[in-house]
Amino acid sequence: MKTFLLGSGVAATSILFADHARVHYEDRQLLRHLDQEAADKARAEIRAQRGVLAELNYQIRENRNMVVGVSWLSCMGGSLLYTFSKKGLTTTQRIVTARMYAQGFTILTMMAVAALELTETPAPKKEILTDEWKAILAAHAVAASLNSA
């Protein structure tokens, strides 16, 4: 049981860190042709163009695992407080009951995040290449064709 708990904790943590790294990688790829200051300015401009609800929606989509994890932790804490206020239950029964409440709420949270993810309208793909990069790629293609000839 201890090995299972340790293994599942390590697996969950690695999944969370991998998803977090994926989000940052995609963000860097989108704005990679800009320097850090210009990229920060572009991010701030994009956030300013969104409304409050659109920004909240974006943050939930980008940090969905964190949202589910925090909802589980908060529900587990709340349900532990609730079950320990009830009389007539043993400590084990209180913990199991609290865990069941937290699992149910977590499933509802996961369903809500999945529904939010499924209702996203596909955004048109943006051109990441700038004119400077296009010129470099064109020069590279010309040089490759001359070398092969």
WODA-V782990 format. One record per residue. N is the residue number from 1. RES is the residue in one letter. OMEGA is omega in whole degrees, 0 to 359 (999 if undefined). D_LAST is the distance of its C-alpha to the last C-alpha in Angstrom with 1 decimal. Layout:
n | res | omega | d_last
N | RES | OMEGA | D_LAST
N | RES | OMEGA | D_LAST
//
This chain:
n | res | omega | d_last
1 | M | 180 | 66.3
2 | K | 179 | 65.4
3 | T | 178 | 62.2
4 | F | 180 | 61.4
5 | L | 179 | 62.2
6 | L | 180 | 60.1
7 | G | 180 | 57.1
8 | S | 176 | 57.3
9 | G | 178 | 57.6
10 | V | 180 | 54.6
11 | A | 180 | 52.5
12 | A | 180 | 53.7
13 | T | 180 | 53.0
14 | S | 177 | 49.4
15 | I | 179 | 48.8
16 | L | 180 | 50.1
17 | F | 179 | 48.0
18 | A | 179 | 44.8
19 | D | 178 | 45.5
20 | H | 178 | 46.2
21 | A | 178 | 43.0
22 | R | 181 | 41.1
23 | V | 180 | 42.7
24 | H | 178 | 41.9
25 | Y | 180 | 38.2
26 | E | 178 | 37.8
27 | D | 179 | 39.5
28 | R | 180 | 37.3
29 | Q | 181 | 34.1
30 | L | 184 | 35.5
31 | L | 187 | 36.2
32 | R | 181 | 33.7
33 | H | 179 | 32.2
34 | L | 173 | 35.7
35 | D | 188 | 37.6
36 | Q | 182 | 40.8
37 | E | 179 | 43.2
38 | A | 178 | 41.2
39 | A | 177 | 40.8
40 | D | 178 | 44.5
41 | K | 179 | 45.3
42 | A | 177 | 43.1
43 | R | 180 | 44.9
44 | A | 179 | 48.2
45 | E | 179 | 47.3
46 | I | 180 | 46.3
47 | R | 180 | 49.6
48 | A | 180 | 51.6
49 | Q | 178 | 50.3
50 | R | 172 | 51.5
51 | G | 181 | 55.1
52 | V | 180 | 57.2
53 | L | 178 | 57.1
54 | A | 178 | 53.3
55 | E | 176 | 52.9
56 | L | 177 | 55.2
57 | N | 179 | 53.4
58 | Y | 181 | 50.0
59 | Q | 178 | 51.6
60 | I | 179 | 53.1
61 | R | 183 | 49.8
62 | E | 183 | 47.9
63 | N | 186 | 50.8
64 | R | 179 | 52.1
65 | N | 178 | 52.7
66 | M | 179 | 54.7
67 | V | 180 | 56.7
68 | V | 180 | 57.6
69 | G | 179 | 58.5
70 | V | 178 | 60.6
71 | S | 177 | 62.4
72 | W | 180 | 63.2
73 | L | 181 | 64.5
74 | S | 178 | 66.6
75 | C | 178 | 68.0
76 | M | 178 | 68.8
77 | G | 179 | 70.7
78 | G | 181 | 72.5
79 | S | 174 | 73.4
80 | L | 177 | 74.7
81 | L | 180 | 76.9
82 | Y | 183 | 78.1
83 | T | 178 | 78.9
84 | F | 176 | 80.6
85 | S | 179 | 82.9
86 | K | 179 | 84.1
87 | K | 173 | 87.1
88 | G | 178 | 87.6
89 | L | 174 | 84.1
90 | T | 181 | 83.3
91 | T | 179 | 80.4
92 | T | 179 | 78.2
93 | Q | 179 | 78.9
94 | R | 181 | 78.1
95 | I | 180 | 74.7
96 | V | 179 | 73.8
97 | T | 178 | 74.9
98 | A | 179 | 73.0
99 | R | 179 | 69.8
100 | M | 176 | 70.2
101 | Y | 182 | 70.6
102 | A | 179 | 67.5
103 | Q | 178 | 65.5
104 | G | 179 | 66.6
105 | F | 179 | 65.7
106 | T | 177 | 62.3
107 | I | 177 | 61.5
108 | L | 178 | 62.5
109 | T | 179 | 60.3
110 | M | 178 | 57.3
111 | M | 179 | 58.0
112 | A | 179 | 58.2
113 | V | 178 | 54.9
114 | A | 178 | 53.2
115 | A | 178 | 54.7
116 | L | 180 | 53.5
117 | E | 182 | 50.0
118 | L | 181 | 50.0
119 | T | 180 | 51.3
120 | E | 176 | 48.4
121 | T | 181 | 46.6
122 | P | 180 | 42.8
123 | A | 177 | 41.4
124 | P | 181 | 38.4
125 | K | 180 | 35.3
126 | K | 176 | 34.6
127 | E | 182 | 31.3
128 | I | 183 | 30.9
129 | L | 175 | 27.8
130 | T | 179 | 28.8
131 | D | 180 | 27.1
132 | E | 179 | 26.2
133 | W | 179 | 24.4
134 | K | 179 | 22.6
135 | A | 179 | 21.3
136 | I | 180 | 20.2
137 | L | 178 | 18.4
138 | A | 178 | 16.7
139 | A | 179 | 15.6
140 | H | 179 | 14.4
141 | A | 178 | 12.4
142 | V | 180 | 10.8
143 | A | 179 | 10.0
144 | A | 180 | 8.7
145 | S | 177 | 6.2
146 | L | 180 | 5.3
147 | N | 181 | 5.5
148 | S | 183 | 3.8
149 | A | 999 | 0.0
//
